Amino acid sequence: MSDSVRRRAMGGHPGAARETCPRWCVTGHGMHLGEDDWVHMGEPVALADGVLARLCLSVDPRSGAKDGPYVVVGSSEYTLDEAAALGVALVAMADAGHQAIRP
C-alpha cells in the first residue's frame, strides 16, 4: 500500500468501512483495527513476473473523505487516468511489436 494511502489511514473502528464499501472490494472488514479495516482493496490481478495490480481506496470513517481509488501495480500507485493511459500505451507497444514480426 502506498504512503499516501497510509498517511490518511490513521484511526477508525472495526467495521466502519463496510458502510462505504465499493462493490469491487474484497477486504474482510471488521477483522482489523484502524487503517487495515477501512482501506478497500480489489481482487489482485497477476501481471508478468509475479507483479500484482489491484484497486485501492481509503475512506475515512469519521469524515467520509476518500483517497483514491488508485490502481496499485507492484509498489507503484497510479490514478485511474494514469492507469488507463498506461494500459493504452502498453497495448499500442504490443500492437507495434506484432506488426513488426508479421510477414
Chimera marker file (.cmm) of the C-alpha trace (Angstrom):
<marker_set name="trace">
<marker id="1" x="0.000" y="0.000" z="0.000" r="1" g="1" b="0" radius="0.5"/>
<marker id="2" x="1.326" y="3.441" z="-0.848" r="1" g="1" b="0" radius="0.5"/>
<marker id="3" x="2.493" y="6.016" z="1.676" r="1" g="1" b="0" radius="0.5"/>
<marker id="4" x="-0.183" y="8.484" z="0.547" r="1" g="1" b="0" radius="0.5"/>
<marker id="5" x="-2.916" y="5.958" z="1.337" r="1" g="1" b="0" radius="0.5"/>
<marker id="6" x="-1.244" y="5.044" z="4.641" r="1" g="1" b="0" radius="0.5"/>
<marker id="7" x="-0.940" y="8.689" z="5.731" r="1" g="1" b="0" radius="0.5"/>
<marker id="8" x="-4.707" y="9.102" z="5.614" r="1" g="1" b="0" radius="0.5"/>
<marker id="9" x="-5.422" y="5.824" z="7.331" r="1" g="1" b="0" radius="0.5"/>
<marker id="10" x="-4.854" y="6.629" z="10.981" r="1" g="1" b="0" radius="0.5"/>
<marker id="11" x="-7.755" y="5.598" z="13.173" r="1" g="1" b="0" radius="0.5"/>
<marker id="12" x="-11.260" y="4.282" z="12.655" r="1" g="1" b="0" radius="0.5"/>
<marker id="13" x="-13.133" y="1.483" z="14.314" r="1" g="1" b="0" radius="0.5"/>
<marker id="14" x="-13.896" y="-2.126" z="13.369" r="1" g="1" b="0" radius="0.5"/>
<marker id="15" x="-16.426" y="-2.490" z="10.589" r="1" g="1" b="0" radius="0.5"/>
<marker id="16" x="-16.559" y="1.224" z="9.760" r="1" g="1" b="0" radius="0.5"/>
<marker id="17" x="-15.508" y="0.711" z="6.140" r="1" g="1" b="0" radius="0.5"/>
<marker id="18" x="-18.268" y="-1.774" z="5.438" r="1" g="1" b="0" radius="0.5"/>
<marker id="19" x="-20.811" y="1.059" z="5.218" r="1" g="1" b="0" radius="0.5"/>
<marker id="20" x="-18.959" y="2.669" z="2.296" r="1" g="1" b="0" radius="0.5"/>
<marker id="21" x="-17.545" y="-0.476" z="0.710" r="1" g="1" b="0" radius="0.5"/>
<marker id="22" x="-17.377" y="-0.360" z="-3.118" r="1" g="1" b="0" radius="0.5"/>
<marker id="23" x="-18.706" y="-3.437" z="-4.923" r="1" g="1" b="0" radius="0.5"/>
<marker id="24" x="-15.200" y="-4.444" z="-6.083" r="1" g="1" b="0" radius="0.5"/>
<marker id="25" x="-13.766" y="-4.542" z="-2.539" r="1" g="1" b="0" radius="0.5"/>
<marker id="26" x="-12.628" y="-7.947" z="-1.292" r="1" g="1" b="0" radius="0.5"/>
<marker id="27" x="-11.281" y="-6.726" z="2.057" r="1" g="1" b="0" radius="0.5"/>
<marker id="28" x="-12.563" y="-8.621" z="5.087" r="1" g="1" b="0" radius="0.5"/>
<marker id="29" x="-13.667" y="-5.599" z="7.131" r="1" g="1" b="0" radius="0.5"/>
<marker id="30" x="-14.248" y="-5.907" z="10.854" r="1" g="1" b="0" radius="0.5"/>
<marker id="31" x="-11.282" y="-8.197" z="11.464" r="1" g="1" b="0" radius="0.5"/>
<marker id="32" x="-8.628" y="-5.480" z="11.947" r="1" g="1" b="0" radius="0.5"/>
<marker id="33" x="-8.327" y="-2.194" z="13.797" r="1" g="1" b="0" radius="0.5"/>
<marker id="34" x="-7.509" y="1.189" z="12.269" r="1" g="1" b="0" radius="0.5"/>
<marker id="35" x="-6.255" y="1.568" z="8.707" r="1" g="1" b="0" radius="0.5"/>
<marker id="36" x="-6.497" y="-2.066" z="7.757" r="1" g="1" b="0" radius="0.5"/>
<marker id="37" x="-10.233" y="-2.001" z="8.403" r="1" g="1" b="0" radius="0.5"/>
<marker id="38" x="-11.117" y="0.984" z="6.240" r="1" g="1" b="0" radius="0.5"/>
<marker id="39" x="-8.867" y="0.557" z="3.217" r="1" g="1" b="0" radius="0.5"/>
<marker id="40" x="-10.737" y="-1.082" z="0.362" r="1" g="1" b="0" radius="0.5"/>
<marker id="41" x="-8.717" y="-3.411" z="-1.849" r="1" g="1" b="0" radius="0.5"/>
<marker id="42" x="-9.826" y="-5.087" z="-5.053" r="1" g="1" b="0" radius="0.5"/>
<marker id="43" x="-9.010" y="-8.625" z="-6.098" r="1" g="1" b="0" radius="0.5"/>
<marker id="44" x="-5.360" y="-8.786" z="-7.193" r="1" g="1" b="0" radius="0.5"/>
<marker id="45" x="-4.608" y="-9.311" z="-10.881" r="1" g="1" b="0" radius="0.5"/>
<marker id="46" x="-1.362" y="-11.145" z="-11.631" r="1" g="1" b="0" radius="0.5"/>
<marker id="47" x="0.823" y="-9.430" z="-14.225" r="1" g="1" b="0" radius="0.5"/>
<marker id="48" x="4.185" y="-10.519" z="-15.632" r="1" g="1" b="0" radius="0.5"/>
<marker id="49" x="6.887" y="-11.866" z="-13.304" r="1" g="1" b="0" radius="0.5"/>
<marker id="50" x="4.593" y="-12.120" z="-10.274" r="1" g="1" b="0" radius="0.5"/>
<marker id="51" x="3.754" y="-8.412" z="-10.132" r="1" g="1" b="0" radius="0.5"/>
<marker id="52" x="0.225" y="-7.810" z="-8.818" r="1" g="1" b="0" radius="0.5"/>
<marker id="53" x="-2.162" y="-4.990" z="-9.665" r="1" g="1" b="0" radius="0.5"/>
<marker id="54" x="-5.271" y="-4.041" z="-7.701" r="1" g="1" b="0" radius="0.5"/>
<marker id="55" x="-7.681" y="-1.235" z="-6.990" r="1" g="1" b="0" radius="0.5"/>
<marker id="56" x="-7.251" y="0.584" z="-3.689" r="1" g="1" b="0" radius="0.5"/>
<marker id="57" x="-9.398" y="3.207" z="-1.949" r="1" g="1" b="0" radius="0.5"/>
<marker id="58" x="-9.387" y="4.549" z="1.584" r="1" g="1" b="0" radius="0.5"/>
<marker id="59" x="-12.417" y="6.185" z="3.155" r="1" g="1" b="0" radius="0.5"/>
<marker id="60" x="-12.017" y="7.974" z="6.479" r="1" g="1" b="0" radius="0.5"/>
<marker id="61" x="-14.842" y="6.638" z="8.667" r="1" g="1" b="0" radius="0.5"/>
<marker id="62" x="-15.052" y="9.886" z="10.643" r="1" g="1" b="0" radius="0.5"/>
<marker id="63" x="-15.134" y="12.448" z="7.826" r="1" g="1" b="0" radius="0.5"/>
<marker id="64" x="-16.053" y="10.298" z="4.823" r="1" g="1" b="0" radius="0.5"/>
<marker id="65" x="-13.053" y="11.764" z="2.943" r="1" g="1" b="0" radius="0.5"/>
<marker id="66" x="-11.839" y="9.486" z="0.163" r="1" g="1" b="0" radius="0.5"/>
<marker id="67" x="-8.291" y="8.933" z="-1.039" r="1" g="1" b="0" radius="0.5"/>
<marker id="68" x="-8.470" y="7.234" z="-4.419" r="1" g="1" b="0" radius="0.5"/>
<marker id="69" x="-9.362" y="4.974" z="-5.950" r="1" g="1" b="0" radius="0.5"/>
<marker id="70" x="-5.912" y="4.186" z="-7.262" r="1" g="1" b="0" radius="0.5"/>
<marker id="71" x="-4.513" y="1.307" z="-9.254" r="1" g="1" b="0" radius="0.5"/>
<marker id="72" x="-1.557" y="-0.133" z="-7.387" r="1" g="1" b="0" radius="0.5"/>
<marker id="73" x="0.891" y="-2.054" z="-9.607" r="1" g="1" b="0" radius="0.5"/>
<marker id="74" x="3.656" y="-3.640" z="-7.582" r="1" g="1" b="0" radius="0.5"/>
<marker id="75" x="4.833" y="-0.776" z="-5.388" r="1" g="1" b="0" radius="0.5"/>
<marker id="76" x="3.668" y="1.986" z="-7.766" r="1" g="1" b="0" radius="0.5"/>
<marker id="77" x="0.393" y="3.851" z="-7.381" r="1" g="1" b="0" radius="0.5"/>
<marker id="78" x="-1.478" y="5.326" z="-10.358" r="1" g="1" b="0" radius="0.5"/>
<marker id="79" x="-4.575" y="7.475" z="-10.617" r="1" g="1" b="0" radius="0.5"/>
<marker id="80" x="-7.339" y="5.923" z="-12.695" r="1" g="1" b="0" radius="0.5"/>
<marker id="81" x="-6.437" y="8.190" z="-15.629" r="1" g="1" b="0" radius="0.5"/>
<marker id="82" x="-2.748" y="7.310" z="-15.339" r="1" g="1" b="0" radius="0.5"/>
<marker id="83" x="-3.550" y="3.585" z="-15.230" r="1" g="1" b="0" radius="0.5"/>
<marker id="84" x="-5.797" y="3.897" z="-18.291" r="1" g="1" b="0" radius="0.5"/>
<marker id="85" x="-3.067" y="5.780" z="-20.193" r="1" g="1" b="0" radius="0.5"/>
<marker id="86" x="-0.513" y="3.134" z="-19.189" r="1" g="1" b="0" radius="0.5"/>
<marker id="87" x="-2.833" y="0.395" z="-20.466" r="1" g="1" b="0" radius="0.5"/>
<marker id="88" x="-3.338" y="2.165" z="-23.799" r="1" g="1" b="0" radius="0.5"/>
<marker id="89" x="0.421" y="2.686" z="-24.177" r="1" g="1" b="0" radius="0.5"/>
<marker id="90" x="1.163" y="-0.989" z="-23.421" r="1" g="1" b="0" radius="0.5"/>
<marker id="91" x="-1.419" y="-2.202" z="-25.945" r="1" g="1" b="0" radius="0.5"/>
<marker id="92" x="-0.011" y="0.187" z="-28.576" r="1" g="1" b="0" radius="0.5"/>
<marker id="93" x="3.515" y="-1.129" z="-27.962" r="1" g="1" b="0" radius="0.5"/>
<marker id="94" x="2.335" y="-4.738" z="-28.190" r="1" g="1" b="0" radius="0.5"/>
<marker id="95" x="0.461" y="-3.986" z="-31.434" r="1" g="1" b="0" radius="0.5"/>
<marker id="96" x="3.559" y="-2.293" z="-32.896" r="1" g="1" b="0" radius="0.5"/>
<marker id="97" x="5.635" y="-5.324" z="-31.962" r="1" g="1" b="0" radius="0.5"/>
<marker id="98" x="3.154" y="-7.694" z="-33.598" r="1" g="1" b="0" radius="0.5"/>
<marker id="99" x="3.154" y="-5.622" z="-36.788" r="1" g="1" b="0" radius="0.5"/>
<marker id="100" x="6.950" y="-5.734" z="-36.891" r="1" g="1" b="0" radius="0.5"/>
<marker id="101" x="7.019" y="-9.548" z="-36.918" r="1" g="1" b="0" radius="0.5"/>
<marker id="102" x="4.138" y="-10.165" z="-39.343" r="1" g="1" b="0" radius="0.5"/>
<marker id="103" x="5.184" y="-11.229" z="-42.852" r="1" g="1" b="0" radius="0.5"/>
<link id1="1" id2="2" r="1" g="1" b="0" radius="0.2"/>
<link id1="2" id2="3" r="1" g="1" b="0" radius="0.2"/>
<link id1="3" id2="4" r="1" g="1" b="0" radius="0.2"/>
<link id1="4" id2="5" r="1" g="1" b="0" radius="0.2"/>
<link id1="5" id2="6" r="1" g="1" b="0" radius="0.2"/>
<link id1="6" id2="7" r="1" g="1" b="0" radius="0.2"/>
<link id1="7" id2="8" r="1" g="1" b="0" radius="0.2"/>
<link id1="8" id2="9" r="1" g="1" b="0" radius="0.2"/>
<link id1="9" id2="10" r="1" g="1" b="0" radius="0.2"/>
<link id1="10" id2="11" r="1" g="1" b="0" radius="0.2"/>
<link id1="11" id2="12" r="1" g="1" b="0" radius="0.2"/>
<link id1="12" id2="13" r="1" g="1" b="0" radius="0.2"/>
<link id1="13" id2="14" r="1" g="1" b="0" radius="0.2"/>
<link id1="14" id2="15" r="1" g="1" b="0" radius="0.2"/>
<link id1="15" id2="16" r="1" g="1" b="0" radius="0.2"/>
<link id1="16" id2="17" r="1" g="1" b="0" radius="0.2"/>
<link id1="17" id2="18" r="1" g="1" b="0" radius="0.2"/>
<link id1="18" id2="19" r="1" g="1" b="0" radius="0.2"/>
<link id1="19" id2="20" r="1" g="1" b="0" radius="0.2"/>
<link id1="20" id2="21" r="1" g="1" b="0" radius="0.2"/>
<link id1="21" id2="22" r="1" g="1" b="0" radius="0.2"/>
<link id1="22" id2="23" r="1" g="1" b="0" radius="0.2"/>
<link id1="23" id2="24" r="1" g="1" b="0" radius="0.2"/>
<link id1="24" id2="25" r="1" g="1" b="0" radius="0.2"/>
<link id1="25" id2="26" r="1" g="1" b="0" radius="0.2"/>
<link id1="26" id2="27" r="1" g="1" b="0" radius="0.2"/>
<link id1="27" id2="28" r="1" g="1" b="0" radius="0.2"/>
<link id1="28" id2="29" r="1" g="1" b="0" radius="0.2"/>
<link id1="29" id2="30" r="1" g="1" b="0" radius="0.2"/>
<link id1="30" id2="31" r="1" g="1" b="0" radius="0.2"/>
<link id1="31" id2="32" r="1" g="1" b="0" radius="0.2"/>
<link id1="32" id2="33" r="1" g="1" b="0" radius="0.2"/>
<link id1="33" id2="34" r="1" g="1" b="0" radius="0.2"/>
<link id1="34" id2="35" r="1" g="1" b="0" radius="0.2"/>
<link id1="35" id2="36" r="1" g="1" b="0" radius="0.2"/>
<link id1="36" id2="37" r="1" g="1" b="0" radius="0.2"/>
<link id1="37" id2="38" r="1" g="1" b="0" radius="0.2"/>
<link id1="38" id2="39" r="1" g="1" b="0" radius="0.2"/>
<link id1="39" id2="40" r="1" g="1" b="0" radius="0.2"/>
<link id1="40" id2="41" r="1" g="1" b="0" radius="0.2"/>
<link id1="41" id2="42" r="1" g="1" b="0" radius="0.2"/>
<link id1="42" id2="43" r="1" g="1" b="0" radius="0.2"/>
<link id1="43" id2="44" r="1" g="1" b="0" radius="0.2"/>
<link id1="44" id2="45" r="1" g="1" b="0" radius="0.2"/>
<link id1="45" id2="46" r="1" g="1" b="0" radius="0.2"/>
<link id1="46" id2="47" r="1" g="1" b="0" radius="0.2"/>
<link id1="47" id2="48" r="1" g="1" b="0" radius="0.2"/>
<link id1="48" id2="49" r="1" g="1" b="0" radius="0.2"/>
<link id1="49" id2="50" r="1" g="1" b="0" radius="0.2"/>
<link id1="50" id2="51" r="1" g="1" b="0" radius="0.2"/>
<link id1="51" id2="52" r="1" g="1" b="0" radius="0.2"/>
<link id1="52" id2="53" r="1" g="1" b="0" radius="0.2"/>
<link id1="53" id2="54" r="1" g="1" b="0" radius="0.2"/>
<link id1="54" id2="55" r="1" g="1" b="0" radius="0.2"/>
<link id1="55" id2="56" r="1" g="1" b="0" radius="0.2"/>
<link id1="56" id2="57" r="1" g="1" b="0" radius="0.2"/>
<link id1="57" id2="58" r="1" g="1" b="0" radius="0.2"/>
<link id1="58" id2="59" r="1" g="1" b="0" radius="0.2"/>
<link id1="59" id2="60" r="1" g="1" b="0" radius="0.2"/>
<link id1="60" id2="61" r="1" g="1" b="0" radius="0.2"/>
<link id1="61" id2="62" r="1" g="1" b="0" radius="0.2"/>
<link id1="62" id2="63" r="1" g="1" b="0" radius="0.2"/>
<link id1="63" id2="64" r="1" g="1" b="0" radius="0.2"/>
<link id1="64" id2="65" r="1" g="1" b="0" radius="0.2"/>
<link id1="65" id2="66" r="1" g="1" b="0" radius="0.2"/>
<link id1="66" id2="67" r="1" g="1" b="0" radius="0.2"/>
<link id1="67" id2="68" r="1" g="1" b="0" radius="0.2"/>
<link id1="68" id2="69" r="1" g="1" b="0" radius="0.2"/>
<link id1="69" id2="70" r="1" g="1" b="0" radius="0.2"/>
<link id1="70" id2="71" r="1" g="1" b="0" radius="0.2"/>
<link id1="71" id2="72" r="1" g="1" b="0" radius="0.2"/>
<link id1="72" id2="73" r="1" g="1" b="0" radius="0.2"/>
<link id1="73" id2="74" r="1" g="1" b="0" radius="0.2"/>
<link id1="74" id2="75" r="1" g="1" b="0" radius="0.2"/>
<link id1="75" id2="76" r="1" g="1" b="0" radius="0.2"/>
<link id1="76" id2="77" r="1" g="1" b="0" radius="0.2"/>
<link id1="77" id2="78" r="1" g="1" b="0" radius="0.2"/>
<link id1="78" id2="79" r="1" g="1" b="0" radius="0.2"/>
<link id1="79" id2="80" r="1" g="1" b="0" radius="0.2"/>
<link id1="80" id2="81" r="1" g="1" b="0" radius="0.2"/>
<link id1="81" id2="82" r="1" g="1" b="0" radius="0.2"/>
<link id1="82" id2="83" r="1" g="1" b="0" radius="0.2"/>
<link id1="83" id2="84" r="1" g="1" b="0" radius="0.2"/>
<link id1="84" id2="85" r="1" g="1" b="0" radius="0.2"/>
<link id1="85" id2="86" r="1" g="1" b="0" radius="0.2"/>
<link id1="86" id2="87" r="1" g="1" b="0" radius="0.2"/>
<link id1="87" id2="88" r="1" g="1" b="0" radius="0.2"/>
<link id1="88" id2="89" r="1" g="1" b="0" radius="0.2"/>
<link id1="89" id2="90" r="1" g="1" b="0" radius="0.2"/>
<link id1="90" id2="91" r="1" g="1" b="0" radius="0.2"/>
<link id1="91" id2="92" r="1" g="1" b="0" radius="0.2"/>
<link id1="92" id2="93" r="1" g="1" b="0" radius="0.2"/>
<link id1="93" id2="94" r="1" g="1" b="0" radius="0.2"/>
<link id1="94" id2="95" r="1" g="1" b="0" radius="0.2"/>
<link id1="95" id2="96" r="1" g="1" b="0" radius="0.2"/>
<link id1="96" id2="97" r="1" g="1" b="0" radius="0.2"/>
<link id1="97" id2="98" r="1" g="1" b="0" radius="0.2"/>
<link id1="98" id2="99" r="1" g="1" b="0" radius="0.2"/>
<link id1="99" id2="100" r="1" g="1" b="0" radius="0.2"/>
<link id1="100" id2="101" r="1" g="1" b="0" radius="0.2"/>
<link id1="101" id2="102" r="1" g="1" b="0" radius="0.2"/>
<link id1="102" id2="103" r="1" g="1" b="0" radius="0.2"/>
</marker_set>
